[in-house]
Amino acid sequence: MADPKTPHQLLPKPTRLLTPSEAAGYLSISPRTLTRLTAPGTLPHVRIGGQRRFESEALLAYVARQRDGG
């Protein structure tokens, strides 16, 4: 019989969330430009405790969209 899994074991492994400063550095843009990209929803982010955080996968997807002309 298989071991029962706890809810924690069923969750996907979380991705590391980047701070705005880290995300700006990752994209080689200024933090101000990063803020402008998040305002219209161009660059997805989450808010945790009022602070913006960025998933590295979302940043890579943004770069791919830009490369493809989007």
C-alpha positions in Angstrom: 0.0 0.0 0.0 1.3 3.5 -0.9 2.2 5.9 1.8 -0.5 8.6 2.2 0.8 12.0 1.1 0.3 15.1 3.2 -1.0 18.2 1.5 2.5 19.7 1.7 3.9 16.8 -0.4 1.2 17.3 -3.0 2.1 20.9 -3.8 4.5 21.6 -6.7 7.9 22.8 -5.7 7.8 26.6 -5.4 9.9 28.7 -7.6 12.1 31.3 -6.0 10.6 34.7 -6.1 12.8 37.6 -7.1 12.7 41.1 -5.6 12.1 44.0 -7.9 15.9 44.8 -7.7 16.8 41.2 -8.6 14.2 41.1 -11.4 15.5 44.4 -12.9 19.1 43.1 -12.8 18.0 39.8 -14.4 16.4 41.7 -17.3 19.3 44.3 -17.4 16.8 47.2 -17.0 16.4 49.8 -14.3 14.0 49.3 -11.4 12.0 52.2 -12.7 11.6 50.5 -16.1 10.5 47.4 -14.3 7.9 49.3 -12.4 6.6 50.8 -15.7 6.3 47.3 -17.2 4.3 46.0 -14.2 1.8 48.9 -14.2 -0.1 47.9 -17.3 0.2 44.2 -16.6 2.9 43.7 -19.2 5.1 41.9 -16.7 3.2 39.6 -14.3 4.0 39.7 -10.6 2.6 38.8 -7.2 2.2 40.8 -4.1 3.2 39.3 -0.8 2.8 41.5 2.2 2.4 44.5 -0.1 5.8 43.8 -1.8 6.1 42.9 -5.5 7.8 39.6 -6.3 8.6 38.1 -9.7 8.8 34.5 -10.8 11.9 33.8 -13.0 9.6 31.8 -15.4 7.5 34.9 -15.9 10.6 37.0 -16.7 11.8 34.3 -19.2 8.3 34.3 -20.8 8.4 38.1 -21.1 11.8 38.0 -22.8 10.5 35.3 -25.2 7.4 37.4 -26.1 9.7 40.4 -26.8 12.0 38.3 -29.0 9.0 37.1 -30.9 7.8 40.6 -31.6 5.2 40.8 -28.9 
